[in-house]
Amino acid sequence: QIFTTSRTANGRAAESGSRSESNTATFEVSDVTLYDLYSYPKLTNELLNSSQFNLNAWIRADIAESFSETLGTEFITGNGSSKSVGLLNSTSTATITGSPLLAWGSLHSVLNSPQGVSYPNLLDTISALPLRYRASGNAKWYMATSAIEAARNLLDQNDLPIWRQDFGVAGAPMVLLGYPVVEVPQLDGQSHRVLFGDARQAYAFVRHSKGLGFIVDQITSPGFTKFYASLQCAGGVMDSRAMVALAG
């Protein structure tokens, strides 16, 4: 994907005034390299034939769940070595709150003292994200489970809870300071447990058009059935300016 990092210049001139040539916009390119995510388990034919359960379907579902968990971790901490590049693996740069456009190519970190999940720090995190991303309609909180627990106990300047959720309804949406909350357990234990921004612009997950491949092999190991599942895919940071992180 191509992203604009500086705008095309413009100027003013009177009706008969001179016009000088304007500087052209500059661009940056982000791409994602695909790698094979695979699983290669095997079961005895005796177990498959004698089981009262559909183990073939069960192992397919279990592999799909395993892939999902692996990708979820990679999207946060992946180092790009034959895998995804995670958001937290980007270079971290301290933000300037209210900056009109954050610098390209690094995850911007809101560094407050004391650090951590507090009402003022959460407000600063919102302000650190440029308006163009807040106004996209897709800005959300991405929070570790421990950060959610801390945020549920926070009060505003009027001693009112800042957390909004109907605890009497299963699966009720979580809202913090007007923005939806997505729980991300993979953020627990990280130096940044809270991310805020537009993930659609900040990150991309790409997979090959062939989708998930699945081969059942009952030949190469007599007495066993092997299952080979593979998915060519990866994730990578796109527009790093669309996401900020709260330290602590």
N, C-alpha and C positions, 0 to 999 in steps of 0.2 A: 504494500500500500504506500501511497505517496501522501505526504503531509506538508502543509505550508508552515514554514518556520519564521518567515517575515513577509509582511504584506507588500504589495506593489505600491510604490510611493505615489503621492499626488501633490498638487500645488494649487495656487490661486493666481489669477492674472486678470488684469483689466481687459476691456474689449480689444484694445490695440496693443496690449502689453506682450512681451516676449514669453515664449513657453520653452522651458528647458526639458531635456529628456529625463524621464523618470526611471528610477531604479526598479528592476523587475523583482517579483517575489522570488524567494529562495525556498527550496524544498529539501525534505529528508525522506529516505526510503526505509521502511521496515519490512522484513520478510520472515517467513517461518520455514525451516527445513524439516521435512517429514522423516520420522524414524519408525521402525517396526516395533509395535507393542505386541508381545505374544505370550501365549501360555501353551504348555505342552505336557499335560498330565496323561496318565494312563490308568486303566482299571483292568482287573482280570475278567476274562470272558465269563467265567463261572459266576462272579458277582453280578455282572450285568444280566445274565440269563436267569439267575435264580431270585433276583431281588423283586419284591412286590412293588417297588417304586420305579418310576421312570427316571433312572439315573442319567440317561442321555440328556433329557431335558433339564434335569437338575444341574448337571455340570455345566451346561451352556449358560444357564442363568447365573451360576456362581462365578464363572469366568467374566461375564459381563459386569457383575458387581465388583469383582477384583479390579478390572480395568478402570471402572469409575473411581474407585478409591485411589488408585495409583495416579490417575490424571488429576484428581483433586489436590493431591499433595504436590505434584509437579507444578501446577498452576501457581502455587504459593512459593515454593522453595526450589524448584527445578534448576539445575546448574547448566543446562544446555548441552551436556555431554551425552549424545545419543538420546536425548530426551528434551522435554519442553524447557523453556526459560521461564522461571517463575517471577512473579511481580516483585517479591522481596529480594530476588537475586540481581535486580537492577542496581546501579550505583545510586546511593542515597545522598541527597543534597538538602540542606536546610531551606525551608521556604521563607519567603517574605510575604507576610500576610497582606492580602489585598493586591498582590502583584497582578497586573493586567494579563500577562501571559508568562507562564513558568518556562524555564529553560527546557530545551528538548533533550530527551535521551536518558533522564534519570528520574527515579522515584523520589518525590519531594516529601521530606519528613518534617512534621511539625514538632519542633523541639521547645518544650516549655519547662519551666522550673517552678515547682516540682513536676516531673513527668508522670504520665499515667492518665487513667480515665477519670476525668473530673468535668464538672459542668463548664467552667471557663475554657478548658482545653478542647472540649468538643465543639464549643462555639468557634474557637480559633481554627479548628480543623475545617469547619464549613467555610469560613471566610478565606482560608488559604486556597480553596479550589476556585479558579477563575469562573466568573459568571457564565461564560459561554458553555461550560460543562454542567454547572448547577442548573441552568435553564433548559437543558436538553430534555428533561422529563425522565431521564434514566438514572439520575444520581441516587446512590444508595449507600448505606453503611454495610461494610463487610467486617464482621466482628468475631473474635474468638469467643468461645463459650464463657471463659472466665471474665472477659470484658463485658459481655452481656449481663452477667451476674452483678458486676460492679455498677453498670449503668442503671440497672433496675432500682438501685438504692439512692440515686442522685436526686437532689432537689434543686429547684431554681431559686431566684432571688426572693420569691414569695413563699418559699418553703413548700412548693408543690412538686410532685413527681414529674420528671421530664419524660418518663417512659410511658408509652401508650400501648395498651394491649388489653383485649377482653379475655381475662384469664378464665372466664366461665365457658369459653367456646374453644374446643379443640382445633388447633391449627389456625387460630386467629392471627392476623398479620401483626408483626411487631413494628412499631414506629418510634423513632427517636428524633426529637426536634424537627418534626415534620417530614422526615425522610424514612423510607422503608429500611428494615434491618434484615440482613441475610446472615445466618449463623455459619461460621467457617471454623470448624474444630481444628483445622490444620494451622491456624494462626496461634493457637495456644503454645506457649513456650517460646515464641518469637520475640525479637526486640520491638517489633511493631505488631500490636495485637488488634489494631483498628485501622481499616482502610475506608476511605470515603471518596466516591466519585462515580463516573460513568464507565462501567466495565466494558460496555459494548465498544467504546472508543479506545479504552486503555489496553485492551487485551483481545487476542484472537485465538480461537481454536480451529485448526484446519485438519481435515482428514481426507484421505484419498476417496475419489468418487466410487471406487469399488466397494467401499464399506467394510464391514466385518467379515473376514474370511473364516470358514470353519471346515476342517477336513477330518473325517473319521477314518482311521487307519487300522485295519484288522489283519494286515499282512506282514509287516516288517518285524513284528515281535509275536511269534506264535503263542497263543494262549492269552494274549492281551489285546485290548483295544486302546489305541492312542487317539487323543483329541488334540488337534493343532488349531488354535485360534490366533488370528493376527489382525492387526488394524494399523495401517500406516497413518500416523497422525502426530501432531505436536501442537503446542501452544507457544505464544510469544508475545512480548510487550509490543504494542503498536504505538499509540500516542500516550507517552508517559505523563504528559501534562494533564490528562483526564482523571488522574488518581493521586490522592495525597495520603500519607500515612501518619498516624499519631504514635509517637515513641512512648514506650513505657507500658 
